[in-house]
Structures are given as structure tokens and as C-alpha cells.
């Protein structure tokens, strides 16, 4: 199965027209279960795979701002699909689960991008999520909170959601979904690559107080894939929008820039990590991927770096003869070499 080029629109940011959900937390939670907003036990468009969507926190997410937050999403094209949206404000972080017809025990947490300005993810599972699920992988796609909404955790608010999501995956392993808790992977795209790298490298960092039994589970992953990722907050190769949005008032603070640069302070037990980018990326400089690879390689952590010639800020372009570039298959092969077999 070849990776669809339309996955670009499901992962990258862009915005035109706005629509807001309920102004208070309780109605927003209720709307999160409404089929209009959350296709629980439904099927994604163009597929027979079951799709489920639910909030990741049992009540108010930690550090709720005194000024409040409303869920706001925008259509990314006036003529695009109704689910081609991006979230500019997130009050209720969610997981969209794409269930495979024949689960093979592997789980994947997909972390979309958006430069920390927005989260470019729909409600039915992106092409990437559908691809993984079609191969038997139970796939979870994360809608995470953004620092600019004023959450108490500041730059770590998105990491709270990623850690919580990974713990929920393990908490439901073998009961809610057919997942082996020792076969949990993460993949991140653009700014989602930054968040995925932080989740993979800092699973034991305490970012919130436990809220229920699920938080006794590990937030570790067995393998990570970082695609055209934001990595550094330092000047060399920085994606300035991500730095400004993530660090806010601390964007010029050298200590903050260092702390939230994912290539710095990697642990010796960092999971095997695949890194990929395009040489002609005009948005996130390829130096980000190179910096991460160098840091991983220096620590002798299993890693592989792929720099494709063309593709801009998204999946690599097909070859001149029209043959697709097997960018996801290369990651899957790497992951299979390191204990995360894609197929049973």
C-alpha cells in the first residue's frame, strides 16, 4: 500500500474560516460526544474502519486557565472537505482511534503539526492514521492543547496531553483495544515531531499530578518516527513560529531555548528513532532533523536519517516517473528492525 500524497493536508497547518464550539467546559464535553463533532463508533470517510473519539481527561484538564478556553476550529479551505480543519484553540484534548479490522497488537500515537499555533487534525483519522490502521495497527491521533491558551503548564501543556494519551493506550491494552503494551510507538509531523520527540525522550518527566488509575501506566514508547520535525529552539535551524508560540514571553531566554530544544539532554535509554525531512523544506529547516540525528548517533541510540530531495514541508515528492517515494515504508522497516513489527 503506497502512502497517499493527500496526507499533507491532514498534517500541515493553514486556516481560513472559523467556527467555535461551546463557551463553557461542560457543554464542550457534551459536544465532544455528539456525532456531529465526534464520530464515536462511526466510520471514517472512504473507509470501512471503525473510528472512535473521546476526551483524554476525565474532567477539566489540569491547569485550566482562569480566563477559560473555547474549542475553536477553522476550515483550511473554503472548498475543502468538512473534516479538513485545524484547531486554533483547544479546551478538550481528544484522541481519535482508528480501529483496524484485524489488530496485530501494535499501537501508534500520531501527533500532528501546526507550529504550536494550531493543531492540523480532523475528527475522522488522517490519511496517515488510516494507513497504519489498514496494516493492523491500532492508531491513536492526538488533538493536544496549545501553550498560547494560557494553561498553567505553559510550554509543557502539550506534553501533558501526549503523556496522558500514551498512558491511556496502555491502560486500555488487552481490554478496550487489542494492543500489546510493549508495542507502543509514536510518530510526529512538523511541530508534532517536536512534541513526539519530547514524549519519547522524557517519559518520566512529571508534568501533572495523577488523576486516575491510568496515570499509573508508563508513558514510554518503543520506537519513534519524526517527520520534517521541529527540533531546536536555538538559533541554528530554528522554526521561529514554533519557538515564539511554544515559549511565549520566554522566547528570548537562553535557558528556555536550551531546555525546550529536543536534541539536548537526550537520555541513554531513548528509544530507537527514525528521522526524515526534505532538502527543499521552506518552512522547517532540514537542520532540525540533522541536529536530532547527530545527538542520537552521538549517544549510540539506534537511529536513521533520511533526507529526500524534494517535497517541501510535507511528504517527499514522487519520482519523475510517478513512482511514490516510500517514506512511511522506510520508517516501518526501521521500526520492525527494532522490536515494533508492523505486521503480525
N, C-alpha and C positions, 0 to 999 in steps of 0.2 A: 504493500500500500504506500503510495507516494505522498509526501506531505503537501497539503494544499497551500497554494500561494496566498489564498484569501485569509490565511491565519494572521497576516499582517494587520488587517483591520480589527482583529479581535484583541490585539495586544498593544497597539500603539495609541497614543493619545491624540485627541482632536475634539473640538466642541463647536456646536452652532446654536441649537435651540435648547432651552431649559425647561425642566418640569420638576416640581417639588412634591415630596410625599408629606405625611402628616407632621404638624409642628411640634407635637409632644411625643415622648418616648413610648407611652402605652399604645396609642393608635399606630405608631410606626411598627411596633412589634406585631400588632394585629394584621396590618397590611402586608407584612413580610410573609404571612401565611396565605394571603389572597392569591388565587391562581393568576390574576392579572399581573401581579408583581413577582410571585414566586411559584413556579410551576411544579409544586410538590407532587411527586409520583406521576409526573407527566412525561412526555417525550419531547426531546429537542427537535427543532425543525429539520427535516430532511434525514431523520434517523429514527430507528426503532428502539434506541437505547433509552432506558428509564432515567429521568432526571429528577433530582430532589434538591430542595434549597431550604436552608434553615439558619437562624441566628446562632453564632458560636458561643455567646454568653447567655446564662440562664436568666439574667435580668439586665439592669443597667450596666454597661461595660465599665471597667474600672477608670476612675479619674474623670468622670463625666463633667464637662465644663459648666461653670455656674451660669454662663450665658446661654447654655443649651446648644444643640446641634440638630439640624434637619437633614434627612437624606435628600440629596439633590442629584439627579442625573440629567445628562444632556444627550440629545441625538447628535451623532457625529457627522451625519449628512442628512440634508432635508429630504432626500430621495432614497435614503438607505433603509435597510431592514429595521423593523421596530426594535429589535434587540441589539442593534449596533449603537451602543451607548457607552458613556463614560460617566463616572460618579465624581462630581466636584466636591461634594461633602458627604461624609459617611457617619451616620449616627448608630446604625446597627450593622456591624460587620457580619458577613454571611459566608457560608460555604455552599457552593453548588456541587452536588455529587453527580457524576455521570457513571451509571452502573453498567458494567459490561454484561453481555449475555452469558458468558462463561468465565467467571472470575478465575484468575490464575494465582491469586494470593498476593500479588504485588499492589502497592498503593503509590500514588503520585500526587503530591501537592503542587498545583500550578499557581505561580504568583505573577499576575500580570503587571504591566508597567503603567506609566503616566507621569513620570518626572516628579512624583510626590505632589503634583498639582491636582491630579485626578487619578482615578483607577479605571483603566480602559477594559471593562469586562461587562458582558451581558448577563442574562439570567438563565440561559439555556445550555451553557457549556460551549466554550470556544472551539474552533477547529482543532486546536492543539489538544484540548481535553477529549474531544470526540475521537481523535486519532489514538490516544493512549487507551481509551476505553474499548475501542474496536479490537485491540490486541489482548484484551482480557484484564487490563489494569483498572482497578477501581480508582477513579480520578476525582480529585477534590480541587475546586477552583476557588481562590480566596478573594473576597471583597474586604479590604482592610481599611482601617481608619487612617486619617491623614493628620500630620502634625499641625497644619495651619488652622484646624478647627478648635484648637485651644485645650486639648486633653492634658491632664496633669503630667503624664509621662513624657510629654514633649517629643523629641526625636525617637524615643523608644516605643511610641504608641503603636506603630505598625508592627514592631517586633512582638509586642504583647499578643497581637492577633495571630501572627504566624506561629508562635509557641503554643498558644491555645489550640489552634487548628491541628497541629501535629499531635498534641495530647488527646484531642477528641478522636482522631483517626485511630490511635492505639486503644483508647477506651472502648471503642465500638468493634475492635477487631475480633472476629470469630462469632460475634453476636449480631450487631446491627449491620455489618457488612463482612463479606468473606475476604478478610485481609490478614496476612501474616504480619505481626508487629515487628518482625525482624526484616521486613522487606518494604520499608517506607522510604521513598525518595522525594526530592524536591527539585523543581525547575523554576527559574525566574527569568524574566524577559525585561530588558531595559532597566528602569528603576526597580522593577520586580526582581531583577538579578541582584541588585544591592541588598534588598530585603532577604532574598533567598540565601545569599552568602552570609549575612548576619545570623540568620536562623541556623544555618549549617555549622557555623563556627562558634556560636555562643549559646548552645542549648541549655547550659546550666546557669546562665545569667538570670538573676532574679529580677524580673520586670514587673511582677504583680503578685499580690497575695493570693494563695489558692482560694477558689470559690466553691469547688465541689470535688467529688472523688476523682473526676477525670484529671484534675491537676496533679494527681499523684503519678501520672504516667510520664514517661520520658519524652522530651522534645527533640531527641536526636534523630538524625536521618542517616541512612546507609549509603547514599550517594547523592551528589548534587550536580545539576546542569545549569550553567549560567550562559545566557544567550544575549549578545550585544549588550552586555551589562554595564550599568553604572557601578563603579567600584570605589573610586577615590574621592575624597573631599579636599585633597591637597591641590595645588595649582596645576601640577603636571597632569594633563589629560582630564581635568575636571569637567563635568557637565554642570555648568553654573546654575541652571534652573533647579536641578535636584539639590545642589548644595544650599541654595537660598531657601527652598521650600522645606528641606529637612531640618536645617539648623536655625532658620529664622533669625532672631536677633543675635545669635552666636555665629553667624556665617563667617565673620572675620576673625574669630577667636582661634588661634593656632592650636590650642589644646582640644577644642571641639572638632576641628578639622581632622586632627590625628585620631581622636577617639572613634569617630564615625567613618573612618576610612577602612573598608573591609579587608584590605590586603595587609593591614598592620595588626600584629598581635594574634595571628592565627595559632590555634592550639596544635600540639603534636598529634592529636587524635582527630584532626579534621578529616571528614570522610573523603573518599575519592571524588574528585571534582573535575568535570569537563567544562571547558570554556570555549566559546565560539563568538566570532564577530565578523564584520565585513570591512575590508580595507577602505572602502569608499563611504563609510558611515559619516554623514554630515552632521549628525546630532550628538551622539556619544562617541568621543574619540576612541579608536581602537587601542590606544594606550591603556585604557582601563582593563581590557582583557589581558593585555601583556603584563601589566603590573600584577594582576592576580596570579597568572601562571608562574611568574618569576617567584613570587612569595611562596606558592605551593611547592614548586620544584626545589627551592632552597631548603625547605623543611622535609624534603623527600616524601611528600604526600603524593599518592598516585594522582596524576593529572595529565590532561591532554589539551592542547590548544589548536584550534582550527581558525585560520584567518582566510575567509573566502574573498575572491577578487571583487565581486560586485554584489549589490543587494541593498545598499543604503542602510537605513535604520530599520531592519526587519529581516525576514528570511532571505538567505542568499538567492541571487537570481539564477534561473535555469541556464544551462549551457546554450551555446549558439544553435545547436541542432534541436533545441527544445527539451532535451533531457533534463529532468529535475535534478537539482543538487540534493543529495541525500543527507541533509543536515541533521534531521532527527534520527535517522537510522544510524548515523555515526555515533551519536550520543548513546543510543540504545545498545550498540555493540560495546562501547566503553563500559557502560553500566553493567552489562552482562558479564564482562571480564572481572568485575569487582563485586560480585555477590548479589546483584539485583537483576536476575534474569527476567526479561520481558515476557517470554512465553514459558508456559508450564512444560 
